[in-house]
Amino acid sequence: VQLRESGGGLVQPGGSLRLSCAASGFSFRTHTMYWYRQTPGKGREWVATITSPSHSTNYADSVKGRFTISRDDAKMMLYLEMNNLKPEDSAVYYCTEETYWGQGTQVTVSS
């Protein structure tokens, strides 16, 4: 099983980023997928969920209305569109099906 995140970077407050997660080695289309984030001071925080097969979504209150989780089962890709970013969104972002985790991608929101 491999999960590889990409798309992180440095962005100004109010900006946008799109994170991607490439999955392989398991039946991606049958798994509910998640984004989490982690900062040294706050520990690991759940961000968003997208279910299988209905693709229902759920978000942490802190990102609701600003982030959108989506998936492309044919490509085995998971996405997180992040808009109106705030400094408190700075973290390492991980995709997971809650057994396996990627290496994470760093998002830094700063002016």
C-alpha positions as CSV (number, residue, x, y, z in Angstrom):
1,V,0.0,0.0,0.0
2,Q,1.3,3.5,-0.9
3,L,-0.2,6.9,-0.3
4,R,1.8,9.8,-1.7
5,E,0.7,13.4,-1.0
6,S,1.7,16.4,-3.0
7,G,0.7,20.0,-3.6
8,G,1.8,21.6,-0.4
9,G,3.7,24.8,-0.2
10,L,3.9,28.4,1.0
11,V,0.8,30.5,0.5
12,Q,-0.3,33.9,1.7
13,P,-3.4,34.2,4.0
14,G,-6.5,34.1,1.8
15,G,-4.8,32.0,-0.8
16,S,-5.6,28.6,-2.2
17,L,-3.9,25.2,-2.6
18,R,-4.9,21.9,-4.0
19,L,-3.5,18.8,-2.3
20,S,-3.4,15.5,-4.1
21,C,-2.9,12.0,-2.9
22,A,-1.9,9.1,-5.2
23,A,-3.0,5.7,-3.9
24,S,-1.8,2.3,-4.9
25,G,-1.7,-1.3,-3.7
26,F,-5.2,-1.6,-2.4
27,S,-8.8,-1.4,-3.6
28,F,-9.1,2.4,-3.4
29,R,-12.6,2.6,-4.7
30,T,-14.0,0.5,-1.8
31,H,-12.4,2.5,1.0
32,T,-13.5,5.6,2.8
33,M,-10.6,8.1,2.6
34,Y,-9.6,10.9,5.0
35,W,-7.4,13.9,5.2
36,Y,-5.7,14.7,8.5
37,R,-3.2,17.4,9.5
38,Q,-0.6,17.6,12.2
39,T,1.3,20.4,13.9
40,P,3.9,20.2,16.6
41,G,1.7,22.0,19.1
42,K,-1.7,20.5,18.3
43,G,-1.1,16.9,17.4
44,R,-3.0,15.2,14.7
45,E,-6.3,16.6,13.6
46,W,-9.0,15.1,11.4
47,V,-9.8,17.4,8.5
48,A,-12.2,15.7,6.1
49,T,-13.8,12.4,5.0
50,I,-15.1,11.1,1.8
51,T,-17.0,7.8,1.8
52,S,-17.2,4.9,-0.6
53,P,-19.2,4.3,-2.7
54,S,-21.5,7.3,-2.2
55,H,-18.8,9.9,-2.0
56,S,-20.5,11.6,0.9
57,T,-18.3,14.2,2.6
58,N,-17.8,15.5,6.1
59,Y,-15.6,18.3,7.4
60,A,-14.1,19.5,10.6
61,D,-15.8,22.7,11.7
62,S,-12.5,24.6,11.4
63,V,-12.4,24.0,7.6
64,K,-16.1,23.7,6.7
65,G,-17.0,26.0,3.9
66,R,-13.3,26.6,2.9
67,F,-12.0,23.1,2.1
68,T,-13.4,20.5,-0.4
69,I,-12.5,16.8,-0.4
70,S,-12.9,14.8,-3.6
71,R,-11.8,11.7,-5.2
72,D,-11.3,10.1,-8.6
73,D,-11.6,6.3,-8.2
74,A,-10.6,5.5,-11.7
75,K,-7.3,7.4,-11.2
76,M,-7.0,6.3,-7.5
77,M,-6.5,9.9,-6.5
78,L,-7.7,11.8,-3.5
79,Y,-7.8,15.6,-3.4
80,L,-8.2,18.5,-1.0
81,E,-9.1,21.9,-2.4
82,M,-8.2,24.5,0.2
83,N,-9.5,28.1,-0.2
84,N,-9.3,31.2,2.0
85,L,-6.4,29.7,3.8
86,K,-5.5,31.0,7.3
87,P,-2.2,30.8,9.3
88,E,-3.8,28.3,11.6
89,D,-4.2,25.9,8.6
90,S,-0.4,25.5,8.5
91,A,0.4,21.9,9.1
92,V,1.6,18.7,7.5
93,Y,-1.3,17.2,5.7
94,Y,-1.8,13.4,5.4
95,C,-4.1,11.2,3.4
96,T,-5.1,7.9,4.9
97,E,-7.6,5.1,4.9
98,E,-6.8,4.9,8.6
99,T,-4.5,1.9,8.4
100,Y,-1.9,3.3,6.1
101,W,-0.6,6.9,5.9
102,G,1.4,8.9,3.4
103,Q,4.5,10.8,4.2
104,G,2.6,14.1,4.3
105,T,2.9,17.4,2.5
106,Q,3.7,20.6,4.3
107,V,1.3,23.6,4.0
108,T,2.5,26.9,5.3
109,V,0.2,29.9,5.4
110,S,2.1,33.1,6.0
111,S,2.6,36.6,4.8
